[in-house]
Amino acid sequence: MKPRSPDEAHRASTPLELLFDLVFVVAVAQAASGLHHGIAEGHMTDSLVSFGMVFFAIWWAWMSFTWFASAYDNDDILYRLLVFVQMTGALIVASGLRQFSPDRI
């Protein structure tokens, strides 16, 4: 694996990178939906803490991938499979937020 050359011309996003970004948008939207429902049910503090932790986990995964994809222009089979694993994990984390709200325990 070699780093991208800093002198390389502008590179467009691949369809996989665009799908990756879209999945993370959906994950943040799902987490925000859980925050909305928690606040509407009167659990503001618990909902804010839960949303903050989930958002940080989702954002950290997205930021790490974005840095890696920008620094190394890798596009082999293992890389693609690991991208799908990371997308699945982000969706699972975001979908589990409402399950742990105080009124569902």
N, C-alpha and C positions, 0 to 999 in steps of 0.2 A: 504494500500500500504506500503510495507516494503522495505527498501533499500537492495541492494545486499550485501552479505557478502564479505568483502575484502579478505577473505581466500578461496573464491570459485575458483574452477579450471577454466581454460580457457573456454570461451563460444563462440561458433560459431555464426555467424550472421544468423538471420532468413531470409526466402525468402522475407518477407515484408520489412525488413531493407535494403536488397539488392535492391529491387524495389524502395524504398525511395531514396537511394543514386543515382540510375540511373535516376530517375526523376529530381533530382537536377543537375546532370551532363547535362541533356538535357536543363534545365532552364538556366544554365550558358552559354551553347553553343548558345542558342537562344539570350541571351543578348549580347554575343560577336559578333554574326552575325549583330545585330543592330549597335553595335559599328563600325564594319567593314564598313557597308554601310554608316554610318554617316560620317566617315573619308573619304571614297571614294567620297562622294558628297561635301566635303569641309566644313563640320560642325564639326571640330575637338573638339572645346571647349564644345559645347552643347552635343555632343555625349559622351565625356569623363565624363561629369557631370552626364548625364542620366545613363550611364553604371555604374558609381561608386555608385550611389544611389540604383539602382536595384541590383547590385552585393552584396552590403552590406545587403539589405533586405533578399535576398536569402541565403547568407552566415549565417546571424544571425539566421534565421529559422532553417537551417541545423545544426548549432552548438548547438542551444538550444535543439533540438530533440536528437542529438547524446549524449549530456551530460545526458539528462533525461533517455534515453534508457540504458546508461551505469550505471547510479546510481540506477535505479529502473528497475527490470526485470519484467515489467508489460506486460501482453498479453491477456487482456480481450476484449470483444466486443467494448466497448466504446473507448478504446485505439486504436484499429484498425481503427475504423471509423474516429477518429480524425486525425490519420496519413494520411488517404486518403483525408480529408479536407485540411490538410496542403500541401500535394502534389499538389492538384488542385490549391490552392492559389499560390504556387510557379510558376506553369506553366502559370497562368493568369498574374502574375506580369511580367514574362519574355516575354510573347507574346505581352504585351502592350507597350513595349519599342519603337518599330519602329513607332507605331501609333502617338507618341508624338514628332517625329523628326520635326525640324523647317520647312522643305519643305512640310510637310503634313498638316500643320495647316491652 
